[in-house]
Amino acid sequence: MKRFTLGSAMLIVLTTCFLSCKPTKEEATPIPEYVVNVTQVTQQNAPALQSYAHGVNGTDWLLFAGRTNRINDDGGLHDLNANYTNTSFLPLSYNDDIFVYNVDKDEVSALSFNEMVSEISSFTPASGSTDAAAISALLPQIASALKANGTVFRATNPLVMQEGEYMYVVGGYGTPLDQTDNGNAYITFDQVAKINVPSMINVIKGDLKSLTLADWKSLVSFGKDSKLVSTGGELFKIGSTFYLAGGHNFTANSQQYVDAVYPFTMSVSASNPLALDITVNAPITDVPTTIGTPAADATSKFRRRDGPIVSALYMDSNKNLTEGLAFYGGVFQPDSVVIVNKDTTSYLRAWNTAIYVTPSLSAKYTIDSDYNQKNFNVYACADFELYDAVSGTVSTFLMGGIGDGTYQGPNTLSPFTNSLTQVRYDLNTGKSSPKVIDQNIFGSSSFYGAETEFIFNSNQPISFMTVNGDATEVIDADKTFQEGQGFDLGFIYGGIEAFENTPGTFGRGKSAASNKIWKVTVTKNTVNN
């Protein structure tokens, strides 16, 4: 995210480590102390994007979809008191471009979706190439597949993850490409895409000649499934299985929450490299008999969207680590809308309990009703997770967003916040405890973090936990951080920039899509308690 001068905020996270021997009163207990420095970088050329899709290849970021600013800051928070299509999510705010941004060089390349399709359609491979004929035959098929699935590159708030060179995109909200001004056309998509990030970056940079036949065959693959309709959820992969977690099916006139985590598998079709074969398995949910109905929305604890849904580690019955995911916060509770004497009041209550999803265990989920996030950082924001082997804990750090610990009353979101909340999950007790570490990690009178992404620094040797031979998204803190040495862990990019804590809408002085980039540096110090 982008421009300006440096501004930093310091925050200290204390994680108590327990010794193998019980200390006497005279003995000091060493405590790892993680000092996090958040610094706004001087780069100015990143695009302003929120609720976007991103993939990473080295220092190049592939960025597309989401919303941006076209006229008078029409990105930002949607108008809470307007029609939720043409006058709330303005058609002009939808991002039509595919960007490649180099965070080291502060350089950006871009093509509109139509320009990308045109470049591929008109490309002629070198005549002397062994595969020239095969590539030439494939290019029209790729262009046709892109046109048929173009909303992948323009939808807002899709579900995204990356593994190796491939990024996966599911769902998202918006309109068909040819119906941007028709409010009744707004839907949540059932689309699924697999995209080769390095190859797509070369396409956007105009380096099509570097792509081999294998690169072209793996550039994009698409599929659809009616059970994978979601916006405002998250996407994970554990082992060979993907998990669509939370979100809702939002249309021009209605919504239905996902109320579940859907496991599914996908593979490229053996007969067509541009097609995906998708199999969706039974959902993980507390409403298996009513899922997909208003009755499920009225009772499910999984009725959550646009909240922190994060990678997690748990302990199995043999005290071995197993991979899963966790819901912390999210919106909205089913009792948020109350009708009395035909008068409707929307209370917009966020969730403050937690859900632990454990696909490999006999109990697929646990609802932690004792957990109370106290309305801090309850909305989707940048996050990262650290595993501490000595204390047996996994810490999730939630940075900014929406939820400052207060409740404003009917028809009002909790205010935007710059707070940092650490959620510490104890692997032995199976319980989490939240703690607000800093009230203003961005050191700003404006508010950041909502609908941002945390992007790891590819220049750094970050060690991630491995479970059953698979790398997770949870950092191994012991192997990654060295005593007293600052470690540039990654970047917070984009999202909503709110110019006041309760903007209520988009526009100048209210909110806009952001292009700011914040560097996150972690320093591990050990002190005696």
Secondary structure as UniProt FT lines:
FT   STRAND          8..14
FT   TURN            25..26
FT   STRAND          30..40
FT   STRAND          53..57
FT   TURN            58..59
FT   STRAND          60..64
FT   TURN            80..81
FT   TURN            84..88
FT   HELIX           91..93
FT   STRAND          97..102
FT   TURN            103..106
FT   STRAND          107..112
FT   HELIX           113..122
FT   TURN            127..128
FT   TURN            130..131
FT   HELIX           132..148
FT   HELIX           150..153
FT   STRAND          159..163
FT   TURN            164..165
FT   STRAND          166..170
FT   STRAND          173..174
FT   TURN            177..178
FT   TURN            180..181
FT   HELIX           183..185
FT   STRAND          187..188
FT   STRAND          191..196
FT   HELIX           197..205
FT   HELIX           208..210
FT   HELIX           213..217
FT   STRAND          220..224
FT   TURN            226..227
FT   STRAND          234..238
FT   TURN            239..240
FT   STRAND          241..245
FT   STRAND          248..250
FT   STRAND          255..257
FT   STRAND          261..268
FT   TURN            273..274
FT   STRAND          275..280
FT   TURN            288..292
FT   HELIX           294..299
FT   TURN            301..302
FT   STRAND          309..315
FT   TURN            317..318
FT   STRAND          321..328
FT   HELIX           334..336
FT   STRAND          337..340
FT   TURN            341..342
FT   STRAND          343..346
FT   STRAND          354..357
FT   TURN            359..360
FT   STRAND          365..368
FT   TURN            369..370
FT   TURN            374..375
FT   STRAND          381..388
FT   TURN            389..392
FT   STRAND          393..402
FT   TURN            410..411
FT   STRAND          416..426
FT   TURN            427..430
FT   STRAND          431..438
FT   TURN            441..442
FT   STRAND          453..456
FT   TURN            458..459
FT   STRAND          464..467
FT   TURN            468..469
FT   STRAND          470..476
FT   HELIX           477..480
FT   STRAND          486..493
FT   STRAND          496..498
FT   TURN            508..510
FT   STRAND          511..513
FT   STRAND          517..528
//
